[in-house]
Amino acid sequence: MKKDTFITGLFSGILLSAVLGVGIAYTAPDAMPPLNELPQLVRPPRLKEDVSFAGEALPMNIDTRERMEKELLVNSYYHTSTILAIKNAPRFFPMIERILKEEGVPDDFKYLAVAESNLSNGSSGAGAKGLWQFLKGTAGDFGLEVNAEVEERFHYEKSTRAAARFIKHLYQRTGSWVNAAAAYNMGLANLNKALDAQSEKSFFDLNVNDETSRYVFRIVALKEILLKPQAFGFYVDEDQKYAPFKGLKEVTITSPVVSLSELAHQHGLTYRMLKYYNPWLIDAKLTAKDKKYTILVPE
């Protein structure tokens, strides 16, 4: 009985010490700061009166204004995605701008790549891939190689060149850069079918599915935000943005490569970094005969 009493007392003492220890280790603040010391300003962005895409003005009627305001609001408060776009833009925009200019495509189409992929080499559930989210068939139509070892939808420059030519093709068929952007999303045949069925000439006047209905407005919203991010509450320091790849040289591969890992090590790279600079290499080897490939490695 005494032994039980001793154990009970000992346990109570340990428990009391633990409680006191917690009290000593953590001291609660005297009081939470008043709410007026933690101000939070949340307001919708104000829409400009003169909004355009690729030189074509957006009609500001009650319908288009509300659709445009919605996309500005969504992308202004979709913080993670929009911040990543702001960080990625300095890395990819110079290359995209150069190729669009060379191909005679308006500069505003660089924002289409932001809307499609947020400037990352992603894949969609529908099988679209890369910065420009090409489907496999369209990629092949515009000269991109897609097989078990090579995925040029992930090749930054080649996919951008193909996208520019595709967009120019859509413009030639539609006569409007806005309609070309809509066709990029919904397909040229579907766009023409909808225009004919509804006896309309412009994407803005079409009653189509929600994704396509929002598409061009989303591109324009991203354009407005990326042009003046601070006006929408985004403050990203220059040293936090991703710079273009520098200090790289081109190496031409003229014969099959059994091991890309060995090739990487020959150029002072890890296998991972070889894939980082050349994401279009999707296998561990490159065995096509009678073909030349150009890879990027550090100088």
C-alpha positions as CSV (number, residue, x, y, z in Angstrom):
1,M,0.0,0.0,0.0
2,K,2.8,2.4,0.9
3,K,4.5,1.4,-2.4
4,D,1.4,2.3,-4.3
5,T,1.1,5.6,-2.5
6,F,4.8,6.4,-3.2
7,I,4.3,5.6,-7.0
8,T,1.2,7.7,-7.1
9,G,2.9,10.6,-5.4
10,L,5.9,10.3,-7.7
11,F,3.7,10.3,-10.8
12,S,1.8,13.3,-9.5
13,G,5.1,15.2,-8.9
14,I,6.4,14.4,-12.4
15,L,3.1,15.5,-13.9
16,L,3.1,18.8,-11.9
17,S,6.7,19.5,-12.9
18,A,5.8,18.9,-16.6
19,V,2.9,21.3,-16.4
20,L,5.0,23.9,-14.6
21,G,7.8,23.3,-17.1
22,V,5.4,24.0,-20.0
23,G,4.3,27.1,-18.2
24,I,7.9,28.3,-17.9
25,A,8.9,27.3,-21.5
26,Y,5.9,29.1,-23.1
27,T,4.6,32.4,-22.0
28,A,1.4,33.5,-23.7
29,P,1.3,37.1,-25.0
30,D,-0.6,39.5,-22.7
31,A,-3.1,40.1,-25.4
32,M,-3.6,39.7,-29.1
33,P,-3.0,42.9,-31.1
34,P,-6.1,44.8,-31.9
35,L,-7.6,44.2,-35.3
36,N,-6.7,47.6,-36.5
37,E,-3.0,46.7,-36.2
38,L,-3.5,43.9,-38.7
39,P,-5.1,45.7,-41.6
40,Q,-6.2,43.6,-44.6
41,L,-7.2,45.4,-47.8
42,V,-9.0,43.2,-50.3
43,R,-10.6,44.8,-53.2
44,P,-11.3,44.0,-56.9
45,P,-8.9,45.4,-59.5
46,R,-10.3,48.2,-61.5
47,L,-10.7,47.6,-65.2
48,K,-9.3,50.0,-67.7
49,E,-11.5,51.4,-70.5
50,D,-9.1,50.7,-73.3
51,V,-8.2,47.0,-73.2
52,S,-6.8,45.3,-76.3
53,F,-5.2,42.1,-77.5
54,A,-2.8,41.9,-80.4
55,G,-3.9,45.4,-81.5
56,E,-7.6,44.4,-81.4
57,A,-9.7,46.3,-78.9
58,L,-12.0,44.4,-76.6
59,P,-15.6,45.6,-76.9
60,M,-16.7,47.0,-73.5
61,N,-20.3,46.1,-73.3
62,I,-22.0,44.8,-70.2
63,D,-21.2,41.1,-71.0
64,T,-17.5,41.5,-72.0
65,R,-16.8,43.9,-69.2
66,E,-18.0,41.4,-66.6
67,R,-16.1,38.5,-68.2
68,M,-12.9,40.6,-68.2
69,E,-13.4,41.8,-64.6
70,K,-13.8,38.1,-63.5
71,E,-10.5,37.1,-65.1
72,L,-8.7,40.0,-63.6
73,L,-10.1,39.1,-60.2
74,V,-9.4,35.4,-60.4
75,N,-5.8,35.9,-61.5
76,S,-5.1,38.7,-59.1
77,Y,-6.0,36.5,-56.2
78,Y,-4.6,33.2,-57.6
79,H,-1.4,34.1,-55.8
80,T,0.9,31.0,-56.3
81,S,0.2,30.7,-60.0
82,T,0.6,34.4,-60.8
83,I,3.7,34.8,-58.7
84,L,5.3,31.9,-60.6
85,A,4.4,33.5,-63.9
86,I,6.0,36.7,-62.8
87,K,9.1,34.8,-61.7
88,N,9.3,32.7,-65.0
89,A,8.7,35.6,-67.4
90,P,12.2,37.0,-67.4
91,R,13.6,33.5,-68.3
92,F,11.3,32.8,-71.2
93,F,9.9,36.1,-72.5
94,P,13.0,37.2,-74.3
95,M,13.2,34.0,-76.3
96,I,9.5,34.0,-77.0
97,E,9.5,37.7,-78.0
98,R,12.3,37.1,-80.5
99,I,10.7,34.2,-82.2
100,L,7.2,35.8,-82.4
101,K,8.8,38.8,-84.0
102,E,10.7,36.6,-86.5
103,E,7.5,34.8,-87.4
104,G,5.4,38.0,-87.7
105,V,3.1,37.2,-84.8
106,P,2.0,40.0,-82.3
107,D,4.0,40.1,-79.1
108,D,0.9,39.7,-77.0
109,F,0.8,36.0,-77.9
110,K,3.5,35.5,-75.3
111,Y,0.7,35.8,-72.7
112,L,-1.0,32.9,-74.4
113,A,1.9,30.7,-73.3
114,V,1.3,32.0,-69.7
115,A,-2.4,31.1,-69.9
116,E,-1.6,27.6,-71.4
117,S,1.2,26.5,-69.1
118,N,2.2,29.2,-66.7
119,L,5.5,29.1,-68.6
120,S,6.3,25.5,-67.5
121,N,6.7,22.2,-69.3
122,G,3.5,20.7,-68.0
123,S,1.2,18.0,-69.3
124,S,-2.6,18.1,-69.3
125,G,-5.1,15.3,-68.9
126,A,-6.0,15.6,-72.6
127,G,-2.4,14.9,-73.6
128,A,-1.3,18.4,-74.3
129,K,2.3,19.1,-73.4
130,G,5.0,21.9,-73.0
131,L,5.0,25.6,-72.8
132,W,2.4,25.9,-75.5
133,Q,0.4,22.8,-74.6
134,F,0.5,21.2,-78.1
135,L,-1.5,18.0,-78.7
136,K,0.5,15.3,-80.4
137,G,-1.1,15.6,-83.8
138,T,-0.7,19.3,-84.0
139,A,2.9,19.1,-82.8
140,G,3.7,16.7,-85.7
141,D,1.9,19.0,-88.2
142,F,4.2,21.8,-87.3
143,G,7.4,19.9,-87.3
144,L,7.9,18.8,-83.8
145,E,9.4,15.3,-83.2
146,V,7.5,13.2,-80.6
147,N,8.5,9.6,-79.8
148,A,9.7,7.5,-76.9
149,E,13.0,9.2,-76.7
150,V,12.4,12.8,-78.0
151,E,9.6,15.1,-76.9
152,E,10.1,18.4,-78.7
153,R,6.9,19.8,-77.2
154,F,9.3,20.2,-74.2
155,H,11.9,21.9,-76.4
156,Y,11.6,25.6,-75.4
157,E,12.7,27.2,-78.7
158,K,11.4,24.6,-81.2
159,S,8.0,24.5,-79.6
160,T,7.8,28.3,-79.5
161,R,8.7,28.4,-83.2
162,A,6.0,25.8,-84.0
163,A,3.4,27.7,-81.9
164,A,4.2,30.9,-83.7
165,R,3.6,29.2,-87.1
166,F,0.5,27.6,-85.8
167,I,-0.9,30.9,-84.6
168,K,0.0,32.6,-87.9
169,H,-1.9,29.7,-89.7
170,L,-4.9,30.3,-87.5
171,Y,-4.8,34.0,-88.2
172,Q,-4.7,33.4,-91.9
173,R,-7.8,31.2,-91.7
174,T,-9.8,33.5,-89.3
175,G,-8.6,37.0,-90.3
176,S,-8.5,38.0,-86.6
177,W,-5.8,37.6,-84.0
178,V,-8.5,37.3,-81.3
179,N,-10.3,34.6,-83.2
180,A,-6.9,32.9,-83.8
181,A,-6.3,32.8,-80.0
182,A,-9.8,31.3,-79.5
183,A,-9.1,28.7,-82.2
184,Y,-5.9,27.8,-80.5
185,N,-8.0,26.7,-77.5
186,M,-11.1,25.2,-79.1
187,G,-9.8,24.2,-82.5
188,L,-10.3,26.0,-85.8
189,A,-13.1,23.7,-87.0
190,N,-15.1,24.2,-83.7
191,L,-14.6,27.9,-83.9
192,N,-15.9,28.1,-87.5
193,K,-18.8,25.8,-86.7
194,A,-19.8,28.0,-83.7
195,L,-19.5,31.3,-85.7
196,D,-21.6,29.8,-88.6
197,A,-24.2,28.3,-86.3
198,Q,-24.7,31.6,-84.4
199,S,-24.2,33.9,-87.4
200,E,-21.4,35.8,-85.6
201,K,-18.0,37.0,-86.7
202,S,-16.2,37.5,-83.4
203,F,-15.2,35.2,-80.6
204,F,-16.5,37.8,-78.1
205,D,-20.1,37.3,-79.4
206,L,-20.1,33.6,-79.2
207,N,-22.0,31.5,-76.6
208,V,-19.6,28.6,-76.1
209,N,-18.4,26.4,-73.2
210,D,-17.1,28.1,-70.1
211,E,-13.4,27.3,-70.7
212,T,-13.3,28.8,-74.2
213,S,-15.6,31.6,-73.2
214,R,-13.0,32.7,-70.6
215,Y,-9.9,31.9,-72.6
216,V,-9.1,35.2,-74.4
217,F,-10.1,37.2,-71.3
218,R,-7.7,35.2,-69.2
219,I,-4.9,35.9,-71.6
220,V,-5.6,39.6,-71.5
221,A,-5.9,39.6,-67.7
222,L,-2.5,37.9,-67.4
223,K,-1.1,40.5,-69.8
224,E,-2.4,43.4,-67.7
225,I,-1.1,41.8,-64.5
226,L,2.3,41.0,-65.8
227,L,2.8,44.4,-67.4
228,K,2.2,46.1,-64.0
229,P,2.3,43.5,-61.3
230,Q,2.6,46.0,-58.4
231,A,-0.7,47.6,-59.5
232,F,-2.3,44.3,-58.6
233,G,-0.4,43.8,-55.3
234,F,2.4,41.6,-56.6
235,Y,5.9,42.6,-55.4
236,V,8.6,40.3,-56.6
237,D,12.2,41.5,-56.3
238,E,14.4,41.3,-59.3
239,D,16.7,38.9,-57.6
240,Q,13.8,36.6,-57.0
241,K,13.0,36.2,-60.7
242,Y,14.4,33.5,-62.8
243,A,17.1,34.7,-65.2
244,P,17.5,33.3,-68.8
245,F,19.9,30.4,-69.1
246,K,23.4,31.7,-69.6
247,G,26.8,30.2,-70.0
248,L,25.6,27.4,-72.2
249,K,26.9,26.1,-75.5
250,E,25.5,23.9,-78.2
251,V,26.8,20.4,-78.8
252,T,25.7,18.5,-81.9
253,I,25.0,14.8,-81.5
254,T,25.5,12.9,-84.8
255,S,25.6,9.3,-83.6
256,P,23.4,7.2,-81.2
257,V,23.9,7.7,-77.5
258,V,23.5,4.6,-75.4
259,S,23.7,6.4,-72.1
260,L,22.7,10.0,-71.6
261,S,24.1,9.7,-68.1
262,E,27.6,9.1,-69.5
263,L,27.2,11.9,-72.0
264,A,26.3,14.2,-69.1
265,H,29.3,13.3,-67.1
266,Q,31.5,13.8,-70.2
267,H,30.4,17.4,-70.1
268,G,30.7,17.9,-66.4
269,L,27.0,17.6,-65.7
270,T,24.8,15.3,-63.7
271,Y,22.1,13.4,-65.5
272,R,19.5,15.5,-63.8
273,M,21.1,18.8,-65.0
274,L,21.4,17.5,-68.5
275,K,17.6,16.9,-68.4
276,Y,17.1,20.3,-66.8
277,Y,18.7,22.1,-69.7
278,N,17.3,19.7,-72.3
279,P,13.9,18.7,-71.0
280,W,13.0,17.3,-74.5
281,L,15.2,14.3,-73.8
282,I,12.7,12.1,-72.1
283,D,14.5,8.7,-72.1
284,A,17.9,7.6,-70.8
285,K,19.3,7.2,-74.3
286,L,19.1,8.7,-77.8
287,T,19.4,5.9,-80.4
288,A,17.9,7.3,-83.6
289,K,20.3,6.7,-86.5
290,D,21.0,9.2,-89.3
291,K,19.7,12.1,-87.2
292,K,21.4,15.1,-85.6
293,Y,20.4,16.6,-82.3
294,T,21.7,19.7,-80.6
295,I,21.9,19.7,-76.8
296,L,22.8,22.5,-74.4
297,V,25.7,22.1,-71.9
298,P,27.7,24.5,-69.8
299,E,30.6,26.2,-71.6
